[in-house]
Amino acid sequence: MEKSCSLLVHFDKGTPALANEIKEALEGNDIPAKIDAMKNAVRLLLNGETLPQLFITIVRYVLPSEDHTVQKLLLLYLEIIGKTDAKGRVLPEMILICQNLRNNLQHPNEYIRGVTLRFLCRLSEVEIIEPLIPSIMSNLEHRNPYVRRSAILAVMSIYKLEHGEQLLVDAPETIERFLSTEQDPSAKRNAFLMLFNCAQDRAVNYLLTNVDKVPDWGELLQMVVLELIRKVCRTNKGEKGKYMKIILSLLNAPSAAVVYECAGTLVSLSSAPTAIRAAASTYCQLLLSQSDNNVKLIVLDRLNELKSSHKEIMVDMIMDVLRALSSPNLDIRRKTLDIVLELITPRNVNEVVLTLKKEVVKTQSGELEKNGEYRQMLIQAIHSCAIKFPEVASTVVHLLMDFLGDSNIASAMDVVVFVREIIETNPKLRVSIITRLLDTFYQIRAARVCCCALWIIAEYCLSLSEVESGIATIKQCLGDLPFFSISEDDEAADSSKKAQQATSITISSRRPAILADGTYATQSAASETAFSTPAVVQGSLTTGNLRSLLLTGDFFLGAVVACSLSKLILRLEEVQPSKIEVNKASTNALLVMVAMVQLGQSSVLPHPIDNDSYERIVLCIRLLCNPVDAVRKIWLKSCRESFVKMLSDKQLRETEEIKAKAQTTHSQPDDLIDFYHLKSRKGMSLLELEDQVQDDLKRATGEFIKDADDATKLNRIIQLTGFSDPVYAEAYVTVHHYDIVLDVTVINRTKDTLQNLCLELATMGDLKLVERPQNYTLAPESSKQIKANIKVSSTETGVIFGNIVYETSNVFERTVVVLNDIHIDIMDYISPAVCSDAAFRTMWAEFEWENKVAVNTTITNEREFIDHIIKSTNMRCLTALSALEGDCGFLAANLYAKSVFGEDALVNISVEKQVDGKLNGYIRIRSKTQGIALSLGDKITLKQKGGI
């Protein structure tokens, strides 16, 4: 076993000092040179050098030094050097240092005494310590508190040694007496810590004797008291009641650290509503009183945990949690909103929405650069509230519509999507929303927002006045026709034929673009350039926003304008009795569409109209020229029906998720059920009674039973050696989030005693062995449990491999048994997660690592194949179920998962059924890091065959 290291010093290997140079410096009288030499000696020893020739020099020239720095470095040197021989016996020359240590313990300077006592805390050789015991104990009565508290730590360290109880027989009694008279807070804390670790009963007795004084004790001592209470209550749950009063009294302590630990202790020890409410209230106070953002984030994590286990209590604290929005930090605000949104009930929704509205208004006045992002978060939160509780929509929708012209496009987009959903789910608000939208439409400055707003106008303008207002608003924002004059076109055509040639070359270069479902389509560089021009234009009553956007080359918006006008004209035919007015409006709409096509085909703009937008506008022209009833039905009814179906699918998914979360494990057959009404309540406080009731409820609902079933456990056992090997080994692998625990069972199948048996492990990937397992001696046909800890730093498939090495009494050579490899599965680190389609597309565009896996499977059904991949990869399908229905021979779906390290895993599956019935296509995996993309690709390649 490698010896432990208690000291770490940086060492520059480029310029190592020579032993002779160090020796010369130590023998001189120059103190600074001697200090540098001692530092070099310590560095060399820490990096594996032995330097045996220096010991006598140090004894002769360094021990007598009176310089404090030299004495401190001497103790560091003595801490590092080997003090025993190969058989574990103390070296004879170590006796030379005992007298020096005794002198230091009796030194008139407090610093020398203190550092020497600290040095003794890290000494484990009993032969060196034993002569020093009287001097150590005498320091407990020293006048300086620094010496006294160091002496207590030395006593505790010596008492915890293998034969420490024999060296210090009456140490606990001495420390207990010391504790009753000591006044220094740090010394009292160390004394209580010594009793806590070495004589727990005495620590408990002292605590219960001084219950009333606990609130007046120092912060450090109170922290140790809480640790003691946690330890005692875990081992003996029946004694919780007597300690609860102490914890509740410490909730009012002046120290934030003590208050935080108190709240954590209450939650861990009790499920009583009174205790949980007190803990939640404490966390909320810390959230407001602490200025450190990291502290606030930690407290929010604790509140989030309480929300999961005690939601009904946290609902009452919702307004206290909302106060954390006063922090300017976006992470704190985001986490606060996430917690609050899950605590909303019909009783508190109005208060919450009112607070969120006030915050939205504040974002208008402030000049902070993150205001736009914060406003977007608030809009999404209000959207969520309005969907859950439609009655509050009327109070917020008009306020939010003021932000349709927001310079933050993402924020404006969230508002218009919110309006689109509310206008469908709240028919009573339709008229007021449409009126407000038509009044504020000219303020919209983003093309994407304009597109969505135009769809709302076209779908929900139903009355004659609304339809006419809709058409008039669009015409006003388009401005006068045509969009350019013929002279401008001629000038542009004559000025640069070279520019046209360059444009044609640009159009021919094509690259893949990402569609809404995550699949690829080919998009010309020309249209990409047109869309990449700044899409935010100041709209006004004089210069229409739609006109300005069209003149930047955004013909997709032009196609949306054409479709919207077509819908409005078709609806005008139904509500307008005068055919003359209908024909006039239809003619004006056709003029607009023809003008947009002319603009797209002219040379005024650097890039012509793209084919898709051109075809859509031409289709609208044909529709208005020759309207057919079947087509009219598609335009006026089918679009709305599709939107309603999309909303119902979304609501259905959310309902299913809530139901899945609400499912809890129930008690097993033949479990004991206690009736708490029949229990004796004598001598029990209200808190104890509540706690007992909650424990009974947990027991009845199976919440205490968290163990996985036996079949799952058996699946985690890996055989490491063969049945015919002299040593049989198998490992039970437990994966915690950031570490892996290997519980290896080793069985000696021979008739010989195996000596120095050692499990040697090595890792590949982002795995790191924490400590090397020690050597064991194994009797014939006996077994041994060996534990090994391995740290994990990223989501990547890792491999653990190794050997078992041992010696036997009749063989002089060491025997090596090679173990089977242990493969760490990526599935242990990723879990299904949810994100919006917009967030998925943003991440898909940003992430640089892509792994493209060809579909190669025996499964012939597209839906069955996707279900198999979802099950195999532990991911969530983001594509709506309705989009996966039907039988068209092609299927595309997006999958998403998140790792325990916060890494995102994006998968897009595109499959097509061939003529021969086989599936063809690709699975694309994208992530920010290479490891997760490669590991997930390997997993999919292995599993996609089906039935593996």
N, C-alpha and C positions, 0 to 999 in steps of 0.2 A: 504493500500500500504506500502510495506517495504521501509524504508528510504534508500537513496543512501549512498554509502560508498566512501569517497574520499581518504582513507588511508588504506594501507595494510602492516601489519608487521607479520613476522613469529613468531609463538608462540609454545613453547614446552610444550604440555599439561602434560607431565610427572612430571614436578616440578612447580606447580603453587604457586605463592607467596600469603601469607595471608594478608588480609586487615589490620590487627593489626600491622604486621611487617612493611608494607608500611607506615602506619601512624607514627610509631615511628621514622622511618628513615627520614621522611619529617620534623618532629618537631626538629630534631637534627641540628647541625651546620656543619656536615661533608658534603662538597659539592659532592664528588664522590658518597657517600651513597645516597644523595638526588637525584642525577641523576639516579642511578639504581632504586630507588623507583619510580620515575616518569615514567621510562621506563616500569616497571612492571605494574603500574597503567594503562598505555596506552594499554599494551597487554591484560590485563584482560577486559578492556572496549571493546576492539575490538572483544573479544570472547564472548560477551553477558552478562558480569557481569555489575551491575549498580553502586556499590560502592558509595551510596549517602552520607555516613559518611565522605568521604574524602574531599568533596568540601570546607567546612569551614576551615579544616586544610590547604588546599592548598592556600586558600585566605589569611590566617594568616601568613603562613611560607614560601610559595613559591613566591607569588606575589612581595614581597619586594626584592627578590634576585637580585643581579647585575650580576650573572654569565650568560653568553650568552647561554650556552648549556641548563641550567635550564629554561631560558626564552623561548627558542625554544620548549622544551618539554612541557612547560606550554601551549603554543599555540596549540600544537597537542592535548593536553588533552581537551582544551576548544573546539576544533573542533569536538571532538568525543561525548562529553557528551550531553545528551538531554537538550535543552534550553527552551522547551515549555511543558505545561501541556497537559492533555488529550483533552482539547478543542482548542488547538493550540495557547494559549496565552503564552507570554514570562514569565518565572518564575521570581518572584520579586528579588531573590538573584542574578540574572544575571546583575542587575544594578551595583553590586559590581565590576564587571570586567570592566565596561565601563571606569572608571577613570584610571585603569591600562593601558587599550588600548590607551587612549588619551595620557598618559604619554610616552608610547612607541613610539607613532607617533611623539612626540616632543623630543625624546631622542637624546642626542648628538652623539651617536654611529649610523653609517649608517646601520650596519647589523641589529640592533634591529628594526630600522624603516622599513627596507626592509622586514624582515620576518613577521612583524605585518601587513604590507600592503598585503603581500601574503596570510596571514591568513584571512583577510577581503574579499578576492576574493571568499572564500569558505563559507562565512557566508550569510545566507538568512533571518535572523530576522531583520526586518526594525527598530524595537524599539531599538535594540542595535546599529545599524549602524547610525541612524539619528543624535545623538549627536556628532558623529565623523566626519561628513562631512567637516566642516571647516578645521580640522587638515589634512584630506586626501588631500583636494584641495591645501593647503599650501605646501605640499610635492612635488607638480608639479614644484615648483621653487627651489627645493633643489639643492645644488651645485654638489652632487654626482649623476652620471647617473644611478647607481643601484637603488637608491631611486626613481628617477623620473620614470624609466620604470616600477617599481613595483606599483607606484601610478597610472599610466595610466591603468594598468591591473585591479586595484581595482576600479577605476572609471567606466571602461567598465562593470565589473561584477555587480556593484551596479545599473548601468543604465539599465541593462538587467533584473533586478528583476521586479516583478509584478507592483510595484508602484515606480520603479526606476526613471522614467521620472519626477515625482513630487519631488523627493529628489534632483535630479541634473538637474534642468530645462535647464540651459545654458551649460551643459557639452560638447555637440558637438562643439559649438562655441569656448569654451575655448581650447579644444583639437586641433581645427583647427589653432588657433593662436599659440598654443604651437608647432605645427608641422612646422610652417613657420620659427620659430626661433631656434628649436632644432638642435644640431650638432651630438649627439651620435647616431650611426646607429641603435642600439637595441631599444633605446627610440623612435626614429622616426618610426621604424617598428611597435612597440606597439601602437603608436598614430594612425598610418594609419589603423592598424587592428581594433582599436576602431571605427573609422569613417566607415570603411568597414562593420562592424557588426551592428552599431547603427545609422549611418546617411550616407547611401550609396551615396546619391546625392553629399554630401560634399566631400566624398572620390573621386568621379568621377571628380568633378570640380578641386580639387587639382591636380589630375593626369593630366588632360588635360591642366592645366595651366603650369605644369612643364614637358611637354612632352620631351623637349630637354635635361633635366637633368636626365631622367630615367636611361640611361646607366651608369651614374656616381654614382647612389645610391648603397647602400650596398646590399649584397646578400639576406639577410633576407627580406628587404623591396621589392626587386624585385620579390621575390616569392609571397608575398602578392598581389603585383600589378597584377601578372599573374592570381592569384585566382580571383581577382576582375574582370578582363577582361573576364574570362570564365563565371562568374556569370551574368555579364551585357549582354554579347552577347547571352547567352541562353534565357534570358527573352526578349531581343529586338534584333532580328537577323539583323534588318536594320542598326544597328550601327556598324556592324563588321568592315567596311572599315576604320574608324578613329582609331581603335585600332590595326589594322594589322601592321601599321608602327612601333608601340611600340614593338610588338612581334618580328618583323624582326630585329629591332635594338638590341634587347636583345640576338639574336642568336650569337653575337660576344662577349658576356659577358665572363669574365675570369672564372666564377664559372661553373663547370660542372653540378651541380644540376640545376642552372638557365637555362642553355642551354638545358638540358634534358626536363625540364618543358615547355620551349618555344616550342620545337619540338612537344611535346604532345598536347599543346594548339593549335598550327597551324593545326594539323591533326584533332582535335575534332571540330574546328570552320570552317575550310575551306576545300573545295574539289578542289580548283584551282590547276592546274598543277604546277604553280610557287611555291605555298606554300608547296605542297607535296614534290616537288623536294628539296626545302630548308630543310624540316624536315628530309628527307631521308639522305641528305648529312650531316646534323648535327649528326644523329645517327651513320653514318659511321665514322665520326671523333672521336666520343666518343668511338667507338669500338676499335680504334687504340690507343687513348691517355690514356684510363683508364687501370690500371694494375689489378684491382680487378676483379676476375673471375665472381663473382655474378653480378656485374654491367654489364659485357659483356653479360651474359646470359639474363639479363633483356632487354638490348638494342636489342639483337637478337630477343627476343619475339616481341618487337615493330616493328622491320623490317619485321618479319613474318606476322604481322597484316597488314602492308602496302602492302606486297606482295599479300595478298588476295583481298584487295580493290582497289589497284592502281598498278596492275602488269606491265602495259606498262611503267610507270615511273621507277619502280624498276629494269626493264631490263637494263636500262642505268647505273645503279649503281652496276651491278653484280661484276665487278672487284674490286670495293672498298670493297664489302662484303667479297670477297675471301681473302682479306688481313688478316682477322681474323684467318686464318689457321696458322698464325705464333704463335698463343698461344699454349702452350704445353698441355693444358687441353683438354681431349677427348670429354667431353660434349659440349664444345664450338665448337670444330671441327665438331662434328656430326651435331649439329644444323645449323652451317654455310653451310655444304654440303647439308643438306635437303632444305634450302632456295634456294641455288644456282641452284640445279637440276631442280627446278620448274621455273626458270627464263631463262633457256637456249633457245636460238633461233638460226636459221641458221646463223645469223649475228655474234653471239658471241661465238659459240660453239668451234671454233678453239682456241681462246684465253683461254677459260676455260680449255680445255683439255691440252693445253700446260702447264698451271699452275699446273694442277693435276699431269702431268708427272714429272715436276720438284720436286713436293712434294714426289712422289714415289721414285725418285732417292735419295732424302735427307734421306729417312727412311733406306736406305742401310748403309749410313755412320755413322749415330747416334747410340749411345749405350743405348738409353732410353729403359726401360723395356716395354713400351706400344707401341713401334714402330710397332710390328707385327699387333696389333689391328688397329692401325691408317692406316697401309698399306692396311689392309683388307677393311676398309671404303673407301679408295681412289680407290681401284680396283673396288668395287661395284659402285662407282660414275662414273668411266670411262666406266664401262659396261653399265650403264644406258644411258650415252651420246652416246655410239656407237650403241645402239639399236635404239634410237630416230633418230640419224643422222649417217647412215651407212658409209657415206663418210669419217668420221674421224677414222673408225676402223683400216684402214691400217697404221695410224700413231702411234697407241698405242699397237696393238696386239703383235708385236715382242718384245717390251720393257717388256710387262707384262709376256711374256713367260719365261723370265729370272727368274721369281719367282715361277715356277712350283716346284722347289726343295726347296721352303721356309720351314724353320723349323716350322713356324706357319701353321698348317695343314688347318685351316679355310681359311687363306689367299690363300694358294696354291689351295684349292678346288674352291674358287671363280674364280681364274684365269682359271682353266681348264674348268669350266662351261661356262665362258665367251668365251673361245676359241671354245668350242663345238657349241655355238650359232652363233658366227661370221662366222665360216667355212661353216655353212649352209646358212646363210642369205647373205654372200658375196662370191659368187662362184669364183670371180677373185682372192681372197686371198688364195684359197684352196691349190694351189701348194706350195706357200711360207710357209704357216702354217704347212703343212705336213712335208716339208723339215726341218723346224726349230724344230718341235716336235720330229722327229726321231733323230736329232742331240743332243737334250737335254734330251731325255727320261731317260737315265741312271742316271741323277741327281735327279730324283723324288724319294722321300724318304718315302712317305706316301701311304699306301695300297689303300685308297679311291681314291686318285689322280691317282694312277697307273691304277685303274679299268676304270676310265673315259677316261684317255689318251689312253688306249688300245682300247676302243670302238671307239674313233675318228680315230685311225690308221686303224682299221678293216673296218670302214665304208667309209673312204674318200681316202684310197690308191687305185687309179683307174688304173693308167698306169702300165706297166710291171715293170719299174724300181722302182716305188714307192712300189708296192706289194713285190718285192724281198727285197727291203730295209727294209720294215716293218717286214717281216719274219726274216731277218738277225738280226735286232735290238732286237727282242724278244728273239731269240736264244742266242745272246750275253749276254743279261741281265739274262738269266737263267743259263748260264755257262755250264760246261761239265756235261754229263749224265754218270751214274745215280746220283741221289742226295745223295746217301749214299752207302757204300760198304757192302757186305754181312757179313764181319767179324764184322763190327760195329753193325749190326742187331743182330747177335748171342750174342755178348757181352751184348748188352742192354737186350736181352731176358733172359739170364742166371743171370744177376746181381740182378734183383729185381722182384720176382714174387709178393711180397707183394705190391709193388708199382702198379702192374697191377690190383691187387684186389681192391686197393683203387681207381684206375681209374675207374673200372667198377661200383663201388658204386657211384662215382661222376657223371658218365654218367646217372645213373638211376634217380638222383635227378633233377627235372625239375622246371623251373619257367617261368612266362610269359615274353615275350619280345615285344617291340613296333615296329610295322612295319611302312613302309613309310606313310601309310594312317592313322596312329594313332591307328589302331586296335591291338589286342593282338594275339600273336602266342606262342606256347610252344617251348622253346629253352633249350637245355641241358646245364647244368652247365659246362660240358666239353668244348663244343664249345664256350661258353661265356668266359671261361678262355683263350682259344686259341686266341680269338679276343681281349681280354683285355691286352694281352702282348704288350710291346711297339712296335708300328707299324711304328716307324720312324727309318730307318736304313741308314747309310751312304752308298750311292751307288758309285761305281767307275767302271772304265773300266775293272779292274781285277776281282773284286768280284761283280757280277751282283746284282742290287737292287731287281729284282724279285726273284732270288735264296734266298737271305737273308730273304726276307719276307715269302717265302714258308717254309723255315726252322724254322720259329717261329710258324708254324701251321696255317697260314692263307690260308685255302683251298678254301675259297670263291674267293680269288684272283686267285688261281689255276684254278677254273672253268671259270673265265673271260679270262684267258690266253688261255684255251682250245677253248672257243667260238671264240676268236679273231683269233687264228690260223686257225680254221675251215673256217671262213669267207674269210680269205686271200687266203687259198688254193682253195676254190670254185671260187674266183675271178681270181686266177692265171690260172685256167683251161680255163677261157674266153679269157685272154690276152696273154697266152704263147702258141705259136704254137707247141713247142716241148713237146710231151707226156712224154718223158724220164725225163725232168726237173720237170714236174708236179708230176710224180710218186715219184721222189726223195724227193721233198719238202713235199709231202703228207706222205711219210714214216718217214721222220724226225719229222714231227708234231705228228704222231702217237706214235713215241718213247717218245716224251716229255710227252704226255698225259698218257701213260702207266707208265712212271717213276713217275709221280705225284700220280697216284693211288697206286703204290708200296710204295711210301713214306708215304702215308696216312694210309696204312694197316700195315706198319712196326711198330716195337716197339722202333724205334729210337726217335720218338717224344713222349712226355708225353700223348698226346691225339690223337686218330685216326681221320680219315677224317669223316666229318658229312655226313649223307645220301643224303642231297640235292646236295651238291657239287659233291659227288661221282656219282650220277645219271646224272648230267649235263655233267661231263667229259666222262662218258660211252656213252651218247647220241652223243657227238662229235665224239667219236671213230667209232660208228656205221655209222654216217653220212659220214665220210671220206672213210670208207670201202665200202659203198654202196650209193653213192649220187643219189638222185631222183630229177627230174625236179621240181616237186611241192614243195618239201622241199627246194630246191635251191632258188626258188623264195621267199619263206618266209624269208630265212636267208639274202639274198642279197637286197631285195626290201622292204619287209613289215616293217622291223625294222626302216628303214629310213623314210618311210611313216608315221609311228606312231610318230616319233620324229618331223617331219614337222607339223603334226596335233597338237601336243602339243604346239609348238611354235605359231601356228596360233590362237589356243584357248587363249593362254596367251595374245597375241596382241589384240585379240577381246575384252577380259575383260578390258584391259587397255584403249582401245578406248571408251568403254561404260562408264567407270568411268570418263573419261575426258568430255564426252558429258553430263553426269549427273551433273558434277560440273559447266559446262558452262551454264546450263539452269538457267535463272533468271525470276523472276516474272515480268509480264507486267502490264501496267496501266489498270484500270478497265474501263468499258464502261461509257460514260458520264463524265469522268474526264476532268478537264480543262487543255488545252494545251496552254502554253505561247510561243509566237514566239519572241525569244530574239532579233532578228534582228530589230524588230519594236520598241524595248524599247529605251527610251532616255538614251544616254550615257554621258550626260552633267555632268561634275564635277566628273566622276568616274575614278579611277586609273585602270591600266591594271589588277591588282590583283583582284579588286572588280568586274570588268567585267567578268573575268575568273570564279570567284566564283559564280556569278549569273548564268552564262551559265551552270556550273556543277550542281547547284541546280535544274535548269530547266530540265536537262537531267535525273537526279535522279528521279524527280517528274514524268517525262514522262515514265520512265521504271519501275515505281512502287517501287523503292528502299526505299522510305520514308515510304511505307506501310508495316509495320512489324507485325501488329496485327494478331493473329490467328483468324480463322473464328469462328462465334458464336457457331457452333455445338461443336467445341473442348472445348470452354469455359464452355458450359453447362455440358459437361462430367466431369468437374473438380469440380462441385458443389456437396457437400455431405450433406445430411439431417442428422442433429444431434439429433433432438427431434421429437416426434410424433405431428400430427396435433391437438390432443386433449390435449396436455400439456398446462399449463398456460403460459409458455414461449416457443415460437417457435424459433429454431436456425438452421441455415445452414451455412456451411463454403465453401469458394472458396479457393482451395489449389493451391498455386503457388510454383513450385519447381525451385529454382535457384541452381547452382552447389553445394554450400556449406551451403545453408540454405533453410528452408521451411517457407513460409509466409502463415499464416492462416488468411483470412479475414472473420471474423464470423459476420453474421447478426443476431441480437437478437431482437425479436418482443414481446412486452408485449401484450398478448391477453386478459388480465383481465381489469376490470374497476377500479382497485386499482393502486396506485403509488408503484412501487417496489423500495425499498431503499437498498443501499449497495449491489447492484447486482454485482456479481463477477464471471468471467469465470476462473475456476480452472482446470488447465491442468497437466497431468503427462505423461511421455514417457517410452517406453520400447524399448530396442535395443540401437544402437549407436546414439541416438538422445538426445539433451540437450536443455531444455527451457532457452532462453536467459534472459527473464525478466517476472516477474509475472504481468499480466494485473491488472489495478487498479479497484477500486469500482466505480459504476455508479448509478445514480438515474434515473429510467425509468418511464415516465408519462404513464397514461392509454392509451393503444392501440398505443403506439409510438414504434419506433425502434431505434437501436443503432448499429453502426459498430465498432467492436472490433478487433484490429490486434494483432497477436501473432507471434513472431519469434522463430524458432527452428533451432539450428545448427546441421549439419550432419557431422559425422567424418569418416564414411566408407560406402561402398556399402552393405547394409544389409536391409532386410525388417524390418521396424519399425512400431510400433503401438503408436498412440496418443489417450489417453482416458482422460475423465474428467467429471466435473459437472458444472452446473450453480447454484450458491447459492444466495439467496436474502431474504430480510425481507419485511414484509408489516406492515402498521401502526396499524392494528387491531390484529395482531398475534405477540406474543412475541418470538415465536420460528423461527429459520431460516428454509427456505424451500430449499430442494435440488432436482434438476432435473438431472438425470443421462443421459449423452450424449452417442450417438453411437460411437463406436471406429472408428478412422480414420487410415486406413492401408496405409503406404507409399510404393508405388510400386517400386521394384528394376529396372523396365524398365526406370524409369526417370533418372537413373544414368549411364546406360551402353549404348554404341553406337557401331555400327558396325565398325570394324577396319580390317586392312590387315597386315599380316606378312608372311614371307617365310615359306616353308615347313620345312626347316632345323631349323628355329627359333621355330616353333610350336613344333617340336619333342624335342628340347632342353628344352623348358619350360615344356613340358609334363613329361619329366624325372625328372626335378628339383622340380616341385610343389608337396607339401606333402599332400594337402587336396583333397580327391576325394569323390564325391557323385555319387553313382551308382543307376540309376533309371531304373526299368524294363519297357519295352514298354507295354502299356495297352491301346489300342485304337480301335475305331470302323472303322478307315480308313483302307482300304484294299490295296491301292496302295502305294508302297514304296516311290516313288518320291513325291507323294502328301503329304505323312506324313512328309517327310523332309522339304518340302516347308512350311507346317503348323507350324513346330517347329521353322524354321527360322523367320517366321512372328511373332510368339508368343513371341520369346525371344529377338528380335531386334538384331540378330547376323548376321555375314556375313559368307557365305559358302566359304571355301578356296579350296574345291575340285573342279576341273575343270568340266564344264558342260558336256563335252564329256564323262567323267568318270561316270556320273550319268545317261547317256542314255542307252537304251537297256532294255531288260526284261529277267533277269536271276534269279529272285527270291531272290537276295541278294543285299544289298546296304550298303556302308559305306561312311561316309562323316565327315569332320572336320569343325567345326564352331568356330569363334573367335570374341571376342568383348573386348572393353576396357572401364573401368569406368572413371568417371570424376576425380577420385582420383589416376589414373594411374595404377589401378589393372588390371591384365589380366584374362580373363575368357576363358577357353578352353573347348570345348565340342566335343566328338566323338560319332557319332550315328552309330550303327551297327544293321541293321534289316534284317530279313529273313522271306519270306512268307512260311507259313506252308501249309500242304496238304489241310486243311479245308479253306484256303484263308485268314486266319487271320495273322497279323504281329506279329513276336516274336523277341526279342532281348533286347539290353540294350543301355541306354544313359549314358555316363560317363562324369562327369563335374569335371574339375580340376582347382584349383586356389591356389595362395600363402596364402590366408587368408580363414578362415573357413566360415565367414559370406556370402561371395559371392557364395561359392559352395552350401551351404545349401539353400540360398534364391532362387538361380537359379533352384535348384532341385525341390523346392516346386512349383515354377512357372511352370516348365515343367510338373510336376505331375498333376497340375490343368488344364493345357491347352491341354495336348496331346490327350484327348478324341476327340477333334475336334468340332468346332462349339460353344465352350463355350465362 
